[in-house]
Amino acid sequence: GENVEQHPSTLSVQEGDSAVIKCTYSDSASNYFPWYKQELGKGPQLIIDIRSNVGEKKDQRIAVTLNKTAKHFSLHITETQPEDSAVYFCAATANTGGFKTIFGAGTRLFVKA
Amino acid sequence: ETGVTQTPRHLVMGMTNKKSLKCEQHLGHNAMYWYKQSAKKPLELMFVYSLEERVENNSVPSRFSPECPNSSHLFLHLHTLQPEDSALYLCASSQDSGRGETQYFGPGTRLLVL
């Protein structure tokens, strides 16, 4: 079946450094790629998303890149802060007339002060 | 606050109990979802409702029974669960289903089955 692979599963960085999380999807019909952040005791919250007609999108310290040919998309966090510590999920949605969003397994990010 | 609330936040139940999880969205969305989140596993979609009709049922055991009385409320009725059903159950909503809409998640119900 279709799947989304996410790496790494755990990432530890020093405050101020950059963090990169990568995802690969299998369904070539996928055209919407959201990223969610889940803090302890909360549900996932959307932090940024990208659609297939765009190669890169940036929002302050967060950026997402998409390579449709390679079926890769990545989350980049610059100047990390302790409050960035959380679990991050990527997802891929295919617009095939029915519901089809597949989530990655998540990356636990630790930002050390 | 995301506009999606879930109750209870925590639940402990025995395998012979019957309980219900409740989700309410205040966003005017047409689609609602139940997910199961287990440790170190991707979010597992359980059910999708669009305009109060179930449009997706991902081979979920019959001991989980969803109910969507209107577009703002979603329930998950639980009956004779197993210990492996212990997990965080997340509710989400989106404007519509299946068209790349952003999903808004509630805080989840942490369920422990003894």
Interface residues (C-beta under 8 A of the other chain):
Chain A: V4 S9 N31 Y32 P34 Y36 G41 K42 G43 P44 Q45 L46 D49 R51 F89 T93 N95 T96 G97 G98 F99 K100 T101 I102 F103 G104 A105 G106
Chain B: T2 V4 A31 K40 K41 P42 L43 L45 V48 S50 V55 E56 L90 A92 S97 G98 R99 G100 T102 Q103 Y104 F105 G106 P107 G108
